[in-house]
């Protein structure tokens, strides 16, 4: 009789394995437990309790959802798009990026004191004013990792961008984009679109263009003017208009 179909009676408890196991369950003395070594339980186990009181015949099934930790980890679904992520806004509230489904996104790491700030913020505002009603969203993420050029708090950063450059697009919580503390969104962006000199973000105002389905279409260097990306944005917006 194979171990898959064997039934073991221990103190009137019938244990019937209903999953495969890498080692045979062994039976010891009636007052001893059943041991399973190196056994990966990937399905529920049915434990049927039999009551042998005179004149009474009843049974009860218990389902124990036992699963090894590494089995659970292997079954976690990796992110498929930008829409699978949640980020923090400037007030610390969660923002589910799936709310941007159907929108073309330009994701930028910004810094107020960077030498590229004036040209980039000015052109980002122009792009947003021109295409926001057609489905463009710009998501700005302040970052202080490059030359410590974003030292202010979230309120100061927002005041700078909104007052000086009329930024109407969302500016999120200050984050890290490189290293072990990089937010999951940026780890994903870099893994999907690397650069010629490695995947890490090189400086302030790196840009990622994302289509309406949350897929990363292209990555642009910090020195690439937002206006030079306009033709790529228009192509994606035309696809949105046809849907």
Number of C-alpha atoms within 10 A of each C-alpha: 6 6 15 14 10 11 14 19 13 16 13 13 15 15 17 17 20 14 13 14 17 11 12 15 16 12 15 11 9 13 8 10 12 14 12 15 11 10 14 17 19 15 15 15 18 18 18 16 17 17 13 11 8 6 5 9 9 9 11 10 11 11 11 11 11 12 13 11 8 9 12 10 9 9 8 8 7 9 12 12 19 24 18 13 16 16 18 16 16 19 10 12 12 11 13 14 16 16 9 17 14 17 22 27 26 23 21 23 25 29 29 22 17 17 11 18 18 14 14 23 24 17 17 23 19 16 19 19 15 11 16 15 9 15 19 26 21 22 17 23 24 28 24 20 19 14 12 12 18 21 17 17 12 19 11 13 22 20 13 16 22 17 11 12 19 16 22 16 18 15 23 22 22 24 18 19 25 17 11 8 10 12 16 15 19 20 17 17 24 20 12 15 15 14 14 5 8 10 15 16 23 16 19 29 28 17 24 21 22 24 24 20 18 21 17 21 14 17 20 18 15 19 14 15 18 22 16 11 16 12 10 13 22 15 11 20 20 12 12 17 10 6 6
